[in-house]
Amino acid sequence: MSVISIQNVCKTYVMSAGMSQDVLKNVNLNVEKGEFVAIMGPSGAGKSTFMNILGCLDRASSGNYYLSGKNVSKMNDNDLARVRNKMIGFVFQGFNLLMRRSILDNVSLPMIYDKDGRDPRVRRARAEKLLDMVGLTGFIDRFPNQISGGMQQRVAIARALVNDPEMILADEPTGNLDTKTSNEIMDFLVKLNREQGITIVLVTHEPDIACYAKRLVRVVDGQIAYDGDVKQYMENNKA
C-alpha cells in the first residue's frame, strides 16, 4: 500500500506585478509502506516546497496528494492539522523543542491533541516508553538546554513517534550535528525503518546522509530528475 501518492502536483507562487513562478511542475511520486526515501536537490530546486506539501504544511496549486489513501489536497485547515498530528511525525534540523518544558513534556505534547492520549497517565507512560527506546530514560526531567544536540534530536524522534504516525518526515535532521552524532542519529532512523517498518522520508543535501536511505529522489528545477537506487546513483555520479 502506498503511504504517499503524489499525482501531477504543481506549485506556483504568484509574485508582485502579476508575475508567477512555477516551483513544482507535474510531479508524480509513490512511496510504499516501509520504504526509506531520501529527497535531494540543489538550492532552489523545489525540494523544500515539496517537503512542505508532503508534510501538509503547504498546499499544491494543482494535482492530488493521497496520504495512506486519503486525499489530503482536498482537506480544510482543521483536517490538515489533525493529519499532521496523527499521521506524520516531524524531525527538523533545529529540533523545535520547547525550551521551558521538560523532555518528558516535549514528547507528551502531541498526544494532548489526540483523542487516545488525553489521560495524563497514558501520555506519561507512552512518553516514558519512547524516551527509554531512544536511550534517554534518566533524562526525562531535564530541559532541552541541559542536554546535547544529539540527545535533543533523540527527543525529537521520540516526539515524532508518539502518535504512531504513518511516516516520519525528517528535514535535514543532522544539519546541526557533528559527524559522529549525525551517524548515530541516522543509524537510529535506519533501525526504526528496518525493525519497526516505519516509513521514512528524509530531506537532505548531503550525499553521505542520503546513502543511509534505500531510494533516492532527486529534484531539479521543480521536477524529479532521478528516482531509483541511492547507491547506484552515487556510483554513477562520483566526483
NORFENFEN-V768853 format. One record per residue. PHI is phi in radians with two decimals (NA if undefined). OMEGA is omega in degrees with one decimal (999 if undefined). D_FIRST is the distance of its C-alpha to the first C-alpha in Angstrom with 2 decimals. Layout:
BEGIN
phi omega d_first
PHI OMEGA D_FIRST
PHI OMEGA D_FIRST
END
This chain:
BEGIN
phi omega d_first
NA 178.6 0.00
-1.36 170.2 3.79
-1.37 178.2 6.41
-2.06 170.7 9.00
-2.37 179.6 9.81
-1.77 -174.9 13.59
-2.20 175.3 15.53
0.89 -177.5 19.24
-1.43 174.7 20.00
-2.17 173.6 23.69
-2.36 -179.5 25.77
-2.15 175.2 29.52
-1.78 177.6 32.11
-1.53 -177.3 35.38
-1.68 177.3 38.32
-1.21 177.4 41.95
1.02 175.4 44.21
1.35 178.6 41.39
-1.35 178.4 39.80
-2.39 179.6 36.02
-2.32 177.1 33.74
-1.48 -176.9 30.40
-1.65 173.7 28.35
-2.13 -172.7 24.93
-2.27 175.0 25.05
0.86 -178.6 22.29
-1.47 175.7 19.56
-2.22 -178.4 16.18
-2.75 171.8 13.39
-2.16 175.5 9.67
-2.15 -177.8 8.66
-1.47 177.7 5.76
-1.00 177.7 6.02
1.56 178.1 9.55
-1.38 172.3 10.91
-2.16 -171.9 14.47
-2.07 173.9 15.46
-1.84 175.0 19.05
-1.91 -179.8 20.27
-2.21 176.0 23.92
2.94 178.7 26.60
-1.22 176.5 30.30
-1.01 -179.9 31.81
1.45 -177.2 31.47
-1.33 -178.2 28.52
1.92 -175.8 26.35
-1.22 177.6 24.06
-1.18 175.4 25.36
-1.09 178.3 24.79
-1.08 178.4 21.23
-1.07 -179.7 20.74
-1.11 177.4 22.34
-1.23 177.5 20.04
-1.03 -178.6 16.88
-1.52 -179.1 18.67
1.03 175.3 19.67
-1.64 178.2 23.22
-2.58 -178.7 23.99
-1.97 172.6 23.06
-1.27 175.4 22.61
-1.30 176.3 25.57
-2.74 -176.8 23.52
1.66 -176.1 20.05
-2.25 176.4 16.88
-2.24 177.4 14.52
-1.82 176.6 11.39
-1.97 -174.6 10.44
0.88 175.0 7.58
1.51 -179.7 8.55
-1.72 -179.0 12.19
-1.40 -175.9 14.55
-1.27 -179.9 16.47
-1.19 179.6 18.78
-1.78 -174.7 20.50
-1.46 173.9 21.11
-1.44 -173.9 24.60
-1.10 180.0 25.73
-1.15 178.4 25.73
-1.15 178.3 22.15
-1.14 177.5 21.15
-1.08 178.3 23.23
-1.17 177.5 21.42
-1.09 179.9 18.00
-1.05 -177.1 19.58
-1.28 -171.5 21.07
-1.70 -169.1 18.29
-1.83 -176.8 14.97
-2.22 172.5 16.39
-1.81 -176.1 18.79
-1.79 171.4 21.31
-2.26 -173.9 23.52
-1.88 177.6 26.29
-1.03 -175.9 29.06
-1.61 177.0 31.73
1.24 177.7 30.22
0.99 175.8 30.99
-1.62 176.9 32.54
-1.48 -171.3 35.23
-1.18 -177.1 38.44
-1.71 176.6 40.38
-2.07 -179.4 37.91
-1.16 176.4 37.48
-1.03 178.7 34.51
-1.04 -180.0 33.66
-1.12 179.6 33.87
-1.06 -179.7 31.70
-1.27 -177.2 28.82
-1.29 -168.0 29.45
-0.92 -178.6 29.68
-1.04 -178.3 26.08
-1.28 179.1 26.24
-1.07 -177.5 29.21
-1.65 179.5 27.04
-1.90 -173.5 24.52
-1.09 -178.7 25.70
-1.55 -173.5 25.04
-2.15 -175.5 27.03
-1.39 175.8 30.26
-1.21 -178.1 32.40
-0.96 179.4 34.03
-1.18 177.2 33.96
-1.14 -179.8 30.20
-1.07 -177.6 29.81
-1.12 -178.4 32.30
-1.10 -179.5 30.89
-1.15 179.9 27.36
-1.11 179.1 28.78
-1.09 179.3 31.14
-1.08 -178.7 28.46
-1.25 176.6 26.44
-1.15 173.9 29.67
-1.15 -178.7 30.60
-1.11 -179.6 27.33
-1.62 174.0 28.16
1.42 -176.7 31.76
-2.16 -177.4 33.54
-0.98 -175.2 34.88
-1.45 -173.9 38.43
-2.13 -169.4 37.81
-1.13 -179.1 36.40
-1.66 177.3 39.60
-1.31 174.4 39.98
-1.81 -175.6 39.43
-0.92 -178.6 37.35
-1.32 178.2 40.57
-1.77 179.6 41.67
-2.27 -176.3 38.96
-1.29 177.8 37.97
-1.07 178.2 35.40
-1.10 177.7 33.16
-1.19 176.6 33.43
-1.07 179.2 32.69
-1.20 174.5 29.42
-1.17 174.6 28.57
-1.07 -180.0 29.38
-1.09 177.7 27.05
-1.16 176.8 24.17
-1.05 177.6 25.07
-1.08 -179.6 25.16
-1.12 -176.2 21.72
-1.60 -164.5 20.33
-1.16 178.8 22.52
-1.82 179.7 20.25
0.89 -175.2 17.19
-1.23 175.4 15.19
-1.24 178.5 11.48
-2.68 170.4 12.85
-1.86 175.2 16.34
-1.88 -175.5 17.92
-1.88 -176.5 21.01
-1.77 -178.3 23.64
0.83 -172.4 26.34
-1.17 -179.7 26.29
-1.93 -172.8 29.13
-1.06 -178.5 31.24
-1.84 -173.4 33.96
-2.06 175.1 34.09
-1.27 -173.2 36.23
-1.05 -177.9 34.91
-1.08 -179.7 35.11
-1.17 177.1 33.38
-1.02 179.3 30.70
-1.11 178.5 29.94
-1.13 178.6 29.86
-1.13 -179.4 27.35
-1.18 175.9 25.07
-1.06 180.0 25.50
-1.20 178.0 24.43
-1.12 176.2 21.20
-1.07 178.9 20.50
-1.10 177.5 21.28
-1.05 -179.2 18.89
-1.18 -175.3 16.04
-1.31 -172.6 17.22
-1.56 -178.4 18.47
-1.95 177.0 16.26
1.20 -178.8 12.91
-1.33 177.4 13.13
-1.27 -178.8 11.48
-2.21 172.4 14.65
-2.03 -174.1 15.74
-1.94 174.7 19.44
-1.78 -177.8 22.00
-2.68 172.5 25.15
-1.91 -175.7 28.12
-1.77 -178.9 29.06
-1.01 -178.6 28.17
-1.18 176.0 28.87
-1.35 177.9 26.37
-1.04 -177.8 23.68
-1.15 175.2 24.30
-1.27 178.8 22.74
-1.41 176.8 19.29
-1.73 -174.4 17.70
-2.31 179.8 16.90
-2.03 171.0 19.27
-2.03 -178.5 19.02
-1.81 -178.4 22.63
-1.83 178.9 23.73
-2.39 178.2 27.20
0.91 174.0 29.04
1.35 179.6 26.09
-2.33 177.7 23.99
-1.42 -177.6 21.64
-1.60 178.4 24.16
-2.63 175.2 22.13
-2.56 -177.4 18.53
-3.14 -176.1 18.46
-1.15 -175.2 19.76
-1.19 -178.2 21.73
-1.18 177.9 24.51
-1.11 178.5 25.09
-1.10 -178.6 25.53
-1.11 179.4 27.93
-1.16 -177.9 29.84
-1.40 -176.0 30.31
-2.18 176.8 31.42
-1.14 179.2 33.87
-1.18 999 36.74
END
